[in-house]
Amino acid sequence: MKAKGKIILELSVAYAVLALIVYFTPGWVVYGHSTAEKMLLTLVPYLLMLCWVGCVIGVTHQPLWPTLGVSNRSFTRQIGVGLVFFLLLSVIFIVAPLLLGVDRTQLLSFKARSLGILIFYVIYDWVLVGLGEELIFRGYFYERLKKLTDSGVWTVFLSAILFGLFHFPLHQNWLQVGMTTLLGVLFGLVRWRIRGGSTLATGIAHGLYDSLLQILSYLLL
């Protein structure tokens, strides 16, 4: 119980700091005087969050890469899992709703003002948002919750809830938080049940999914 109590305290502090970062830092973008400065300030929240999680892992003496869900086994399979999962997500959550007439303004992201800004956000969404969130939620939180609960089901469920609530300060409404939580469940199931479902695989799927939303937003909005 003492060991599990330490994990609960660790996760609580880690998540609280992440929530503060995601709540306060996005507003820093307004202090940028040029597009380049605004782009650099856009990177700050996820860089801070990744550094924070890395510090937590170091202070608690956990192995870095295993705790982040990173594996060196069969990179080809991990990439393949990520690509297949991305295609499934795209069909279920983007293509099908659009074909069924769902309001595209509710489904898509914001429209980039120029092609250069679009390219920036595509790379940003893939590398920092997609892969970064996977390292944090399907990596760090998933692995620590697995030690805490000794249950794959609870690990998937709890990490998905943390993932969904994490997006509430990002101006998502409760319906969007619910959808994000559902996506978190699916990402967690890939980590739990699919061989090769590392955070590299889920990061590829997550990053490509977010990037596709940016591209479609640019083209359709």
Secondary structure, 3 states (H helix, E strand, C coil): CHHHHHHHHHHHHHHHHHHHHHHHHHHHHHHCCCHHHHHHHHHHHHHHHHHHHHHHHHHCCCCHHHHCCCCCCCHHHHHHHHHHHHHHHHHHHHHHHHHCCCCHHHHCCCCCCCHHHHHHHHHHHHHHHHHHHHHHHHHHHHHHHHHHHCCHHHHHHHHHHHHHHHCHHHCCCHHHHHHHHHHHHHHHHHHHHCCCCCHHHHHHHHHHHHHHHHHHHHHHC
